[in-house]
C-alpha cells in the first residue's frame, strides 16, 4: 500500500493543527495547504482591484474567477508554501495589515466559501497534500485518505497562544504579573468565544468527521503529536485495500 495521498487536519484554534500539518507535510514531502490563505488571497485581490469589501456580491464574484494555486515553496525565504493568484506570487502580501483587517468578513461570505471549496478540492485532487482547516474532513474533503482532528483543553490552547504573544513582544514593553494575567484571560475568553461560534454555526460547523482520528494534544508537545499522526499514516499505508 502507498501513503495516504490526501490528509485532512482539522481542529479549533491553537490546537496545533498548523504546526503539525506543516511538519507532517515536510516529513512526507507533501504540499502543506492552510486553507485560510485562499480567503486572504481573495481579500488581497479585492483590495488591489478597488472592490469594496462590504460588497458581498462583488467579492463573491471575484472568488469565482480568481485562479488560486498553493504549491511547494518556490523561493527559500522562510515561506511554508507559495500562493499564486492569477499567476502572481502573493505569498507575503497575504499577511499585510490591510489584508488582516479585511479578511474576516470575506471569509464569512457564503459565495466566497462555495467558490473556494471548489478550488480547494481541485488542488487536493493533485494528491500528496496535507490540508489544514476547520471543515476539511467534513466538507472540503469528505473522502480524504486520512482525517485527523486535533483538540486540546481551552486553558492549554490559551497558554500556547499567549506564549506566541510573549515571544513576539519587544523587550522594551513592561511585563508585570497583573498584565500577564489579564492578557492570558483575554486570550482564553476569545478562544472560548471562537469555539462556540465555530461549533454552533449553521454552515460547516466545527466538528470531527465521523471517521476522523481524534488526538488530544493537551499534554503533548509538537514532536509527540507528530509521532502520533505518523503512526496513523503508517497504519493506513499498511492496511489492506
C-alpha positions as MATLAB code, in Angstrom:
seq = 'XXXXXXXXXXXXXXXXXXXXXXXXXXXXXXXXXXXXXXXXXXXXXXXXXXXXXXXXXXXXXXXXXXXXXXXXXXXXXXXXXXXXXXXXXXXXXXXXXXXXXXXXXXXXXXXXXXXXXXXXXXXXXXXXXXXXXXXXXXXXXXXXXXXXXXXXXXXXXXXXXXXXXXXXXXXXXXXXXXXXXXXXXXXXXXXXXXXXXXXXXXXXXXXXXXXXXXXXXXXXXXXXXXXXXXXXXXXXXXXXX';
ca = [
       0.000    0.000    0.000;
       1.087    3.581   -0.621;
       0.976    6.510    1.749;
      -2.383    8.276    2.151;
      -2.285   10.929   -0.576;
      -4.814   13.386    0.866;
      -4.581   14.139    4.575;
      -7.090   16.422    6.290;
      -6.271   18.040    9.638;
      -8.992   19.930   11.495;
      -9.380   21.368   14.959;
     -10.073   24.503   16.973;
      -7.733   27.479   17.176;
      -4.360   26.804   18.849;
      -4.875   23.038   18.865;
      -1.612   22.678   16.952;
      -3.011   21.803   13.549;
      -1.000   24.345   11.536;
       2.325   23.488   13.172;
       1.737   19.751   12.980;
       0.357   19.973    9.444;
       3.424   21.848    8.215;
       5.816   19.396    9.875;
       3.871   16.407    8.561;
       3.939   17.772    5.013;
       7.681   18.364    5.298;
       8.227   14.839    6.616;
       6.248   13.299    3.747;
       7.415   15.682    1.026;
       3.827   16.826    0.505;
       2.305   20.244   -0.150;
       1.228   21.972    3.059;
      -2.049   23.815    2.478;
      -3.595   26.046    5.130;
      -6.948   26.848    3.510;
      -7.064   30.231    5.244;
      -4.580   31.586    2.690;
      -7.231   31.333   -0.013;
      -9.529   33.767    1.801;
      -6.558   36.064    2.231;
      -5.782   35.817   -1.492;
      -9.327   36.870   -2.384;
      -9.125   39.718    0.130;
      -5.792   40.928   -1.257;
      -7.086   40.773   -4.841;
     -10.246   42.685   -3.890;
      -8.202   45.447   -2.278;
      -5.875   45.621   -5.273;
      -8.782   45.894   -7.704;
     -10.671   48.507   -5.725;
     -13.554   46.208   -4.844;
     -15.340   47.340   -1.697;
     -15.044   44.622    0.959;
     -18.655   45.159    2.207;
     -19.896   44.444   -1.343;
     -20.561   40.747   -0.810;
     -21.776   40.116   -4.361;
     -18.698   41.693   -5.951;
     -16.265   39.923   -3.636;
     -18.034   36.604   -4.229;
     -17.849   37.153   -7.989;
     -14.115   37.778   -7.665;
     -13.726   34.498   -5.770;
     -15.452   32.723   -8.658;
     -12.943   33.936  -11.253;
      -9.699   34.330   -9.292;
      -7.451   31.343  -10.005;
      -5.502   30.402   -6.884;
      -2.709   27.853   -6.624;
      -0.960   26.655   -3.476;
       2.283   24.823   -4.206;
       5.541   23.880   -2.528;
       7.861   26.826   -1.771;
       9.378   28.255   -4.940;
      11.774   30.529   -3.022;
      13.721   29.656    0.106;
      12.801   32.749    2.097;
      11.119   31.135    5.084;
       7.747   30.523    3.427;
       5.918   27.248    4.013;
       4.261   27.325    0.587;
       3.863   29.578   -2.419;
       0.477   31.120   -3.158;
      -0.260   32.260   -6.715;
      -3.251   34.457   -7.575;
      -3.846   34.537  -11.332;
      -0.207   33.514  -11.691;
       1.227   36.225   -9.415;
       3.205   35.237   -6.335;
       1.262   36.858   -3.482;
       2.592   34.725   -0.623;
       3.942   37.519    1.552;
       1.249   40.030    0.569;
      -1.300   37.869    2.374;
      -0.013   38.965    5.804;
      -0.120   42.701    5.128;
      -2.071   44.785    7.688;
      -4.843   45.783    5.288;
      -5.470   42.117    4.468;
      -5.504   41.233    8.171;
      -8.157   43.866    8.775;
     -10.407   42.869    5.877;
     -10.207   39.070    5.695;
     -12.757   38.274    8.421;
     -15.893   39.449    6.541;
     -14.594   37.985    3.285;
     -14.221   34.546    4.870;
     -17.817   34.709    6.107;
     -19.395   35.286    2.677;
     -21.258   32.150    1.574;
     -20.471   32.780   -2.088;
     -16.764   33.078   -1.350;
     -16.746   29.887    0.713;
     -18.569   27.942   -2.007;
     -16.170   29.142   -4.708;
     -13.078   28.415   -2.646;
     -14.199   24.937   -1.611;
     -14.250   24.079   -5.317;
     -10.712   25.390   -5.697;
      -9.558   23.546   -2.566;
     -10.890   20.291   -3.982;
      -9.213   20.987   -7.314;
      -5.850   21.453   -5.613;
      -6.347   18.400   -3.398;
      -7.106   16.261   -6.466;
      -3.431   16.583   -7.403;
      -2.616   14.443   -4.374;
       0.266   14.393   -1.904;
      -1.205   17.177    0.187;
      -1.792   17.961    3.849;
      -4.783   20.290    4.067;
      -5.477   22.139    7.308;
      -8.625   23.968    8.381;
     -11.844   23.644   10.356;
     -14.100   21.775    7.928;
     -11.686   19.841    5.717;
     -12.671   16.329    6.783;
     -16.379   17.116    6.983;
     -16.972   19.401    3.989;
     -13.987   20.055    1.744;
     -12.506   16.543    1.555;
     -15.052   14.092    2.967;
     -13.238   11.302    1.078;
      -9.728   12.194    2.298;
      -7.463    9.172    2.733;
      -6.715   10.131    6.336;
      -8.578   12.540    8.608;
      -7.029   13.867   11.800;
      -8.839   16.039   14.344;
      -6.624   17.755   16.909;
      -8.158   19.032   20.111;
      -6.925   20.419   23.425;
      -8.397   21.955   26.557;
      -9.096   25.643   26.150;
      -6.767   26.549   29.051;
      -3.836   24.862   27.328;
      -4.664   26.444   23.982;
      -4.821   29.852   25.626;
      -1.361   29.354   27.135;
       0.008   28.400   23.720;
      -1.449   31.467   22.074;
      -0.265   33.635   24.966;
       3.281   32.225   24.634;
       3.249   33.281   20.971;
       2.294   36.807   22.008;
       5.102   36.957   24.561;
       7.612   35.689   22.012;
       6.683   38.456   19.588;
       6.701   41.161   22.239;
       9.656   43.555   22.339;
      11.808   43.555   25.436;
      11.074   47.238   25.999;
       7.459   46.586   26.995;
       6.705   46.154   30.715;
       5.660   42.636   31.652;
       4.087   42.801   35.123;
       2.299   39.802   36.592;
      -1.092   41.536   36.590;
      -0.632   42.454   32.941;
       0.228   38.871   32.065;
      -2.778   37.521   33.954;
      -5.147   39.948   32.248;
      -3.722   39.228   28.814;
      -3.945   35.462   29.248;
      -7.540   35.716   30.459;
      -8.486   37.869   27.457;
      -6.978   35.281   25.108;
      -8.774   32.465   26.894;
     -12.136   34.209   26.631;
     -11.512   34.948   22.950;
     -10.737   31.294   22.202;
     -13.791   30.097   24.123;
     -15.974   32.547   22.201;
     -14.439   31.403   18.891;
     -15.054   27.759   19.822;
     -18.721   28.476   20.487;
     -19.155   30.351   17.204;
     -17.321   27.726   15.148;
     -19.149   24.761   16.660;
     -22.650   26.268   16.519;
     -22.667   27.944   13.093;
     -25.223   26.607   10.616;
     -22.767   26.329    7.700;
     -19.878   23.877    8.146;
     -19.773   23.756   11.954;
     -16.514   22.723   13.593;
     -16.710   19.037   14.487;
     -14.707   15.871   13.882;
     -15.648   13.833   10.848;
     -17.233   10.520   11.788;
     -14.149    8.648   10.582;
     -11.542   11.125   11.889;
      -8.745   10.103   14.233;
      -9.054   12.330   17.303;
      -5.801   13.295   19.009;
      -5.902   15.230   22.286;
      -2.802   17.434   22.260;
      -3.321   18.970   25.718;
      -0.385   17.160   27.347;
       1.694   16.579   24.218;
       4.417   18.641   22.584;
       4.612   19.094   18.830;
       7.003   16.195   18.266;
       4.785   13.849   20.265;
       1.703   14.868   18.290;
       3.587   14.425   15.030;
       4.663   10.953   16.148;
       1.038   10.015   16.888;
      -0.087   11.237   13.489;
       2.769    9.414   11.734;
       1.649    6.203   13.439;
      -1.699    6.580   11.703;
      -0.064    7.445    8.391;
       1.972    4.255    8.596;
      -1.054    2.248    9.709;
      -3.068    3.417    6.705;
      -0.153    2.591    4.407;
      -0.057   -0.958    5.738;
      -3.788   -1.582    5.619;
      -5.111   -3.968    3.014;
      -7.065   -2.292    0.172;
];
